[in-house]
Amino acid sequence: MIEYENLSKLNKPFFNSFNQEFEIFLNKGWFILGENVQQFEINFAKYNQSNYFVGVANGLDALTISLKIFDFEIGSEVIVPSNTYIATILAIINSGLKPILVEPDINTYNIDPLLIEDAITDKTVAILVVHLYGKCCEMDKIIEIAKLHNLKIVEDCAQSHGAMYNNQKSGTFGDMGAFSFYPTKNLGALGDAGGISTNNELFYNKAKKIRNYGSEKKYYNEIIGVNSRLDEIQAVFLNIKLKFLDEITAHKRSLAKLYIKYLKEDYIKPQVKENQFDVYHIFNIRHPKRDLLKKYLFDNNIITEIHYPVTPSDQNAFKNTNYFNNLHFPISKLIHDTTLSLPISYIHSENDILKVIEIMNKF
Ligand SMILES: Cc1ncc(COP(=O)(O)O)c(C=O)c1O
């Protein structure tokens, strides 16, 4: 069987290091905001070529805290792609703001910069871009629009660790970059974890306070915060795995190349552009008979996933709300109805992928 992913196998190469470091961690007995978190923040900022990085509890909190930094007026509008994972939308709603959904470009699956300006009103305060599947958005156009309309930019980098646009890393274009280290991500912890990148010292200091009850000095609370600290133990694991992130990315990119080269043209494959360095958190193709294809692959012992089966605006969670009243998102719907995510991970060999291709080309 060719699995979609296997977290035990994925982490096996690190077992020895994990065990060694865990023993040290346990003996030390410092479990919250200690030197492991501090070290990871330094390491990830360096990796990501951003001035600052703040570890938080998960990707959703990274997005929510990034929005809280600005103290936007309640009810202000934030532009966000209509085909993102639900977390991006929830971060906006949970911050008392209003998500304004904008359709993606059908070729990149990222927010269509040409549609952003039409969605701007006098209540718009920010654009929350999502570098979906590990491909950066067209940031030069988005930055131009944001400057023109005086809007903040927050980047959802949950799927784009190390992805680049014009040789610049995701999470360094906007005011804030929000990362998830959920176990399946290209850099994954052994539980929930996340973090925020920024080049702005004020935002950095504020994010550090917000994640820790609004406090810098114990028992003195200067702003209204939350408890969203990156666990020391997750920072231990992340420090070990970060050293291998480029190797993991290179492996995934080499597997993606095989799919792109050898999959028959019936499949709509991800766009490849010279100024984009894609990290393929997800490798998706599109096909009009997606459900049939998924079953055919399953019958041939190949496990696939769908990212995502339902558009955020069609989720039951929003049924009795007026966030997306009578709005239709046909491009998102088309993507959600036809997309299929193929196996692509550090545990897969080139032979695995060639096998998937061979079977897919007979469909
Ligand atoms: C695009 C996107 N945004 C945000 C998140 C939220 O991350 P987390 O699950 O760590 O809260 C995820 C991950 O699941 C994601 O894929």
The ligand as an SDF file (V2000), in Angstrom:
LIG
                    3D

 16 16  0  0  0  0  0  0  0  0999 V2000
   -3.8890   27.2080    5.7160 C   0  0  0  0  0  0  0  0  0  0  0  0
   -3.9350   26.8820    7.1780 C   0  0  0  0  0  0  0  0  0  0  0  0
   -4.1220   27.8750    8.0620 N   0  0  0  0  0  0  0  0  0  0  0  0
   -4.1310   27.6390    9.3890 C   0  0  0  0  0  0  0  0  0  0  0  0
   -3.9720   26.3740    9.8970 C   0  0  0  0  0  0  0  0  0  0  0  0
   -4.1080   26.1740   11.3730 C   0  0  0  0  0  0  0  0  0  0  0  0
   -3.0170   25.5780   11.9600 O   0  0  0  0  0  0  0  0  0  0  0  0
   -3.2000   24.7460   13.3390 P   0  0  0  0  0  0  0  0  0  0  0  0
   -3.9130   23.4820   12.9820 O   0  0  0  0  0  0  0  0  0  0  0  0
   -1.8040   24.5380   13.8070 O   0  0  0  0  0  0  0  0  0  0  0  0
   -3.9980   25.5780   14.2670 O   0  0  0  0  0  0  0  0  0  0  0  0
   -3.7310   25.3140    9.0170 C   0  0  0  0  0  0  0  0  0  0  0  0
   -3.4330   23.9550    9.5050 C   0  0  0  0  0  0  0  0  0  0  0  0
   -4.1020   23.1030    9.8050 O   0  0  0  0  0  0  0  0  0  0  0  0
   -3.7210   25.5610    7.6150 C   0  0  0  0  0  0  0  0  0  0  0  0
   -3.5320   24.5790    6.7400 O   0  0  0  0  0  0  0  0  0  0  0  0
  1  2  1  0
  2  3  1  0
  2 15  2  0
  3  4  2  0
  4  5  1  0
  5  6  1  0
  5 12  2  0
  6  7  1  0
  7  8  1  0
  8  9  2  0
  8 10  1  0
  8 11  1  0
 12 13  1  0
 12 15  1  0
 13 14  2  0
 15 16  1  0
M  END
$$$$
